[in-house]
């Protein structure tokens, strides 16, 4: 079961040229690939969303 959680899924993604360039520069600054940067940012957003939901339940 844990192997399924670690398996990577491919997702086609369309970005505007300007957003692509911004993300590419940011990735370079953080020494990540563009794909790695996008995955990192999405992971952080999901963590923050989960955290904010827990705070709102109190």
C-alpha positions as CSV (number, residue, x, y, z in Angstrom):
1,X,0.0,0.0,0.0
2,X,2.8,2.4,0.9
3,X,4.4,1.8,-2.6
4,X,1.2,3.2,-4.2
5,X,1.6,6.4,-2.2
6,X,5.2,6.9,-3.3
7,X,4.4,6.1,-7.0
8,X,4.6,9.2,-9.2
9,X,1.7,10.1,-11.5
10,X,2.1,12.0,-14.7
11,X,-0.2,15.1,-15.1
12,X,-0.3,17.2,-18.2
13,X,0.0,20.8,-17.3
14,X,-0.4,23.9,-19.4
15,X,1.1,27.1,-18.2
16,X,1.3,30.6,-19.6
17,X,4.7,31.5,-21.0
18,X,5.2,34.2,-18.3
19,X,4.3,31.8,-15.4
20,X,6.6,29.1,-16.9
21,X,9.5,31.6,-17.0
22,X,8.8,32.8,-13.4
23,X,8.7,29.2,-12.1
24,X,11.8,28.3,-14.1
25,X,13.8,31.2,-12.5
26,X,12.5,30.3,-9.1
27,X,13.5,26.7,-9.5
28,X,17.0,27.7,-10.6
29,X,17.3,30.0,-7.6
30,X,16.3,27.0,-5.3
31,X,18.6,24.5,-7.2
32,X,15.6,22.4,-8.3
33,X,14.3,21.2,-11.6
34,X,11.1,23.0,-12.8
35,X,9.2,19.8,-12.2
36,X,10.7,19.5,-8.7
37,X,9.8,23.1,-8.0
38,X,6.2,22.7,-9.0
39,X,5.9,19.5,-6.9
40,X,7.5,21.3,-3.9
41,X,5.1,24.2,-4.2
42,X,2.0,22.0,-4.5
43,X,3.1,19.9,-1.5
44,X,3.6,23.1,0.6
45,X,0.2,24.4,-0.4
46,X,-1.5,21.1,0.5
47,X,0.3,21.1,3.9
48,X,-0.8,24.7,4.6
49,X,-4.4,23.9,3.6
50,X,-4.5,20.8,5.9
51,X,-3.0,22.9,8.7
52,X,-5.5,25.7,8.2
53,X,-8.4,23.3,8.2
54,X,-7.2,21.9,11.6
55,X,-7.0,25.4,13.0
56,X,-10.6,26.2,11.8
57,X,-12.1,23.1,13.5
58,X,-11.3,24.3,17.0
